[in-house]
């Protein structure tokens, strides 16, 4: 994929590269060209499950906590496929997959960009038919690490490989629904096996070897590429770490031929962590952007936020100072759920400050990227 990214960089540098020539490229290349171009203009803002529900509403037509606060949609919308592997009608956060397809199509139609993550249940400890959609932490979820050899058991030759083949096929079946009005596949930023530098998911650092993790990445990628999904921009996204180094960032990196984007997930959980969050984020993004430049990847802060927003001016006093000096493509705050939220809401004191964040010349929302 490094070769593709080099072509993208060359394309954006050539004045003679017309819009028509770009349109004739595969949709994945079109998205990479667009991301590289938008990266020069600022940092796109993203929000998980943005059109699905907010702090005071659920599944209202054309609603969005972000839009309700600032009058504009996020540039990026994120959704999660957890539960699709079970054949569930709803994902792990109780979002109907049919509605997810509709909202992905809506956002693409209005000019936005979509990213997908996947928190698959534990294939060793879960039971078929026991999807438990909406229940995040019981036995059998992505957070179930009672079996420490799950990755090894689902790789080719493992006793659960056939089962996981079925699960990957169900991902492919869902991805096949993501088409535009002309029937062409929608380009998607796909971010599987994220936060692998921690050990809270069954694919985490202490639960599989480096070689097993890379084999897991390759197995899913090869499955989807062989199934014709050349519309996916692949994002490798470990978590933020204290005193991050390039070597540490890349320890489980699948390879330049396997990755298009590189990101980090990092949160502020309590007000007391403000200074620590800013300092760590700056240090981590410095390393991230240096690695991305060297390897011709697009950098991003793939998950962030302050839990339950107890700091009303967080958007401009904490988040913006932490990220504004780095050429990241986007940042994505996690979902707004009534018991745990990370984005803005008209019902919360941070709404006014979010408008200031929206109006900052460094941030890009939907109307800025159309």
C-alpha positions in Angstrom: 0.0 0.0 0.0 3.0 2.3 0.3 3.1 2.3 -3.5 -0.5 3.5 -3.7 0.2 6.2 -1.1 3.2 7.4 -3.1 1.0 7.6 -6.2 -1.5 9.6 -4.1 1.1 12.1 -3.0 2.3 12.5 -6.6 -1.2 13.0 -7.8 -1.9 15.8 -5.3 1.3 17.5 -6.3 0.6 17.6 -10.0 -1.3 20.6 -11.3 -2.2 18.7 -14.4 -4.1 16.1 -12.4 -7.7 17.0 -13.2 -10.9 16.2 -11.3 -11.9 13.9 -14.1 -8.6 12.0 -13.8 -9.1 11.6 -10.1 -12.7 10.4 -10.6 -11.4 7.6 -12.9 -9.2 6.2 -10.1 -10.5 3.5 -7.7 -12.7 4.9 -4.9 -10.1 4.0 -2.3 -7.5 6.0 -4.2 -10.0 8.9 -4.5 -10.4 8.9 -0.7 -6.7 8.8 -0.1 -6.2 11.7 -2.5 -9.0 13.6 -0.7 -7.6 12.9 2.7 -4.1 14.1 1.7 -5.6 17.2 0.2 -7.8 18.0 3.2 -4.9 17.4 5.6 -3.4 20.7 4.3 -6.4 22.7 5.3 -6.9 21.6 9.0 -8.1 18.8 11.2 -11.4 17.2 10.5 -13.7 16.6 13.4 -15.4 13.2 13.8 -18.0 11.8 16.1 -19.0 8.1 16.8 -22.6 7.2 16.1 -23.4 10.8 15.5 -26.7 10.5 13.6 -28.0 7.5 15.7 -28.7 9.0 19.2 -27.7 11.8 21.5 -28.1 12.7 25.2 -31.8 13.7 24.8 -32.9 11.8 21.7 -32.8 8.5 19.8 -33.0 7.8 16.0 -34.6 11.1 15.1 -34.5 11.9 11.4 -31.5 14.1 10.4 -30.6 14.7 14.0 -27.1 15.0 15.4 -25.8 16.4 18.8 -23.0 18.1 16.9 -25.3 19.6 14.3 -27.8 20.7 17.1 -24.9 22.6 18.8 -23.0 24.2 15.9 -25.4 23.9 12.9 -23.1 21.6 11.0 -22.4 17.8 10.8 -19.1 16.3 11.7 -16.8 15.8 8.7 -16.2 12.2 9.8 -18.7 9.8 11.2 -17.7 6.6 12.9 -19.6 3.4 13.4 -18.8 -0.1 14.8 -19.5 -3.5 13.4 -19.4 -5.4 16.7 -22.2 -7.9 16.6 -22.3 -8.4 12.8 -20.2 -11.5 13.3 -23.0 -13.1 15.3 -25.6 -12.4 12.7 -27.3 -9.9 15.1 -29.7 -7.3 13.9 -28.1 -4.7 16.1 -24.5 -3.9 17.0 -23.0 -4.0 20.5 -24.3 -0.5 21.1 -27.9 -1.5 20.0 -27.6 0.3 16.6 -29.6 -1.6 13.9 -27.3 -2.5 11.1 -29.9 -1.5 8.5 -29.9 1.9 10.0 -26.1 2.0 10.0 -26.1 1.3 6.2 -28.7 4.1 5.7 -26.7 6.7 7.7 -23.4 5.8 6.0 -25.1 6.3 2.7 -26.6 9.6 3.9 -23.3 10.9 5.1 -21.4 9.9 2.0 -24.2 11.5 -0.1 -23.9 14.8 1.8 -20.1 14.8 1.2 -18.9 13.3 4.5 -16.3 10.6 5.3 -17.0 7.4 7.2 -14.8 5.2 9.4 -15.6 1.7 10.7 -14.2 -0.1 13.7 -15.0 -3.7 14.7 -15.2 -5.1 18.3 -16.0 -8.7 17.5 -17.0 -11.0 20.3 -14.6 -13.5 21.7 -14.9 -16.5 19.2 -13.6 -18.9 21.8 -15.9 -18.1 24.8 -19.0 -16.8 23.1 -21.9 -19.1 22.0 -23.6 -18.7 18.6 -27.0 -17.2 19.1 -25.9 -15.4 22.3 -25.2 -12.0 20.7 -26.5 -10.0 23.7 -26.6 -6.8 21.6 -26.2 -3.7 23.8 -24.5 -5.6 26.6 -20.9 -4.6 26.4 -19.0 -6.4 29.1 -20.4 -9.9 29.8 -18.7 -13.1 29.0 -17.9 -13.6 25.4 -17.4 -9.9 24.4 -14.3 -8.3 22.8 -13.3 -7.4 26.4 -13.4 -11.1 27.5 -9.7 -12.0 28.0 -10.3 -15.1 30.1 -8.8 -17.2 27.3 -5.3 -15.8 26.5 -4.8 -17.6 23.2 -7.8 -16.6 21.1 -5.8 -15.2 18.2 -3.7 -18.3 17.9 -6.9 -20.4 17.9 -8.6 -18.5 15.0 -5.6 -18.3 12.7 -5.3 -21.0 9.9 -4.8 -24.4 11.5 -6.4 -23.3 14.8 -9.5 -25.1 16.2 -11.7 -22.0 15.8 -10.5 -20.9 12.4 -13.5 -22.2 10.5 -15.8 -20.3 12.9 -13.9 -17.1 12.4 -14.0 -17.6 8.6 -17.8 -17.4 9.0 -17.5 -14.3 11.1 -15.3 -12.6 8.5 -17.8 -13.5 5.8 -20.5 -11.7 7.7 -18.4 -8.6 7.8 -18.0 -8.9 4.1 -21.7 -9.3 3.6 -22.4 -6.1 5.5 -19.7 -4.2 3.7 -21.4 -5.2 0.4 -24.5 -3.1 1.5 -22.4 0.1 1.5 -23.0 1.4 -2.0 -23.8 4.9 -3.3 -26.8 5.9 -5.5 -25.0 4.5 -8.6 -24.3 1.2 -7.0 -20.6 1.9 -6.5 -18.9 0.9 -3.2 -18.5 3.7 -0.8 -14.9 4.3 0.3 -14.4 3.6 4.0 -11.6 4.1 6.5 -11.5 0.6 8.1 -9.8 0.4 11.6 -9.8 -3.2 12.8 -7.8 -4.6 15.8 -7.3 -1.2 17.3 -5.7 -0.3 20.7 -3.5 -3.4 20.3 -0.8 -1.8 22.6 -3.1 -2.4 25.5 -4.5 -5.8 26.8 -8.2 -5.2 27.4 -9.2 -6.8 24.0 -8.6 -10.4 23.2 -6.2 -9.3 20.4 -4.2 -7.1 22.8 -0.5 -7.0 23.4 -0.3 -9.6 26.2 -2.8 -12.0 24.5 -0.9 -12.7 21.3 2.6 -12.5 19.9 3.7 -9.9 17.4 3.7 -12.5 14.7 0.2 -13.7 15.6 -1.2 -10.1 15.6 0.2 -9.5 12.2 -1.2 -12.8 10.9 -4.6 -11.8 12.3 -4.4 -8.4 10.4 -3.3 -10.1 7.2 -6.0 -12.8 7.5 -8.8 -10.3 7.7 -7.3 -8.0 5.1 -6.7 -10.8 2.6 -10.2 -12.1 3.1 -11.8 -8.7 2.3 -9.4 -8.0 -0.6 -10.1 -11.4 -2.1 -13.8 -10.6 -1.8 -13.3 -7.5 -3.9 -13.4 -4.8 -1.2 -10.8 -2.5 -2.7 -12.7 0.5 -1.3 -11.2 0.2 2.2 -8.5 2.6 3.5 -6.7 0.5 6.2 -5.9 2.3 9.5 -3.5 0.9 12.0 -4.4 2.4 15.4 -2.7 1.5 18.7 -3.3 3.5 21.9 -1.5 6.5 23.2 1.3 5.7 25.6 3.6 7.5 28.0 6.9 8.4 26.4 6.0 6.8 23.1 8.8 6.0 20.6 8.7 5.2 17.0 9.9 1.7 17.7 7.1 1.2 20.3 4.5 2.6 17.9 5.5 0.2 15.1 6.1 -3.0 17.2 3.0 -4.7 15.8 2.7 -2.6 12.6 1.6 -5.0 9.8 3.9 -3.3 7.1 3.9 -0.5 4.6 2.2 -2.8 2.0 -0.7 -3.4 4.5 -1.5 0.1 5.9 -2.7 3.4 4.6 -3.3 5.4 7.7 -1.8 5.4 11.2 -3.6 6.7 14.3 -3.7 6.8 18.0 -6.5 6.4 20.5 -6.2 8.6 23.6 -8.7 9.9 26.2 -8.9 12.2 29.2 -11.0 10.3 31.8 -11.1 12.8 34.7 -10.5 16.6 35.1 -7.3 16.0 37.1 -5.7 14.5 34.0 -5.9 17.7 31.9 -2.2 18.6 31.9 -1.2 14.9 31.6 -3.5 14.5 28.6 -2.2 17.6 26.8 1.5 16.7 27.4 1.0 13.0 26.4 -1.0 13.8 23.4 1.5 16.3 22.1 4.4 13.9 22.6 2.5 11.0 21.0 1.4 13.1 18.0 4.9 14.3 17.4 6.1 10.7 17.1 3.0 9.7 15.1 3.4 12.4 12.5 7.2 11.8 12.1 6.5 8.1 11.5 3.6 8.9 9.1 5.8 11.3 7.1 8.6 8.8 6.8 6.4 5.9 5.8 4.0 8.0 3.6 1.0 7.3 5.8 -1.9 9.6 6.7 -1.9 10.3 10.5 -5.0 10.8 12.7 -6.2 10.8 16.3 -8.6 7.9 15.7 -10.4 8.1 19.1 -10.3 10.8 21.8 -12.6 12.8 24.2 -13.1 13.7 27.8 -15.5 11.4 29.6 -18.8 13.1 30.5 -17.3 16.5 29.7 -16.9 17.8 33.2 -14.7 20.7 32.0 -17.0 23.1 30.1 -14.1 24.8 28.1 -12.4 21.5 27.3 -12.7 21.9 23.5 -10.5 25.1 23.3 -8.5 24.9 26.5 -7.4 21.3 26.3 -8.2 19.4 23.1 -7.3 22.2 20.6 -4.0 23.1 22.2 -3.1 19.4 22.3 -3.6 18.8 18.6 -3.5 22.1 16.7 0.3 22.0 15.9 0.2 18.6 14.3 -0.7 17.7 10.7 -3.2 15.0 11.6 -6.1 14.3 9.2 -8.8 14.1 11.8 -9.8 13.5 15.4 -12.8 11.5 16.4 -14.6 11.8 19.7 -16.5 8.7 20.9 -20.3 8.4 21.2 -22.8 10.4 23.2 -24.7 7.9 25.3 -26.8 8.9 28.4 -24.4 7.2 30.9 -21.1 8.0 29.1 -20.6 10.7 26.5 -17.7 12.4 24.7 -19.1 14.8 22.2 -21.0 18.1 22.6 -24.7 18.4 23.5 -27.1 21.4 23.7 -28.1 19.9 27.1 -24.5 20.3 28.6 -22.4 23.4 29.6 -19.7 22.7 27.0 -22.0 23.6 24.1 -21.0 27.2 23.9 -17.3 26.3 24.0 -17.8 23.7 21.2 -19.1 26.5 19.0 -15.8 28.3 19.6 -14.0 25.0 18.7 -16.2 24.8 15.5 -15.3 28.3 14.5 -11.6 27.9 14.9 -9.8 28.1 11.6 -7.9 24.8 12.4 -11.0 22.6 12.6 -12.9 21.2 9.6 -16.6 20.1 9.6 -18.8 18.9 6.9 -19.4 22.3 5.2 -15.6 22.8 5.1 -14.9 19.6 3.2 -17.7 19.3 0.7 
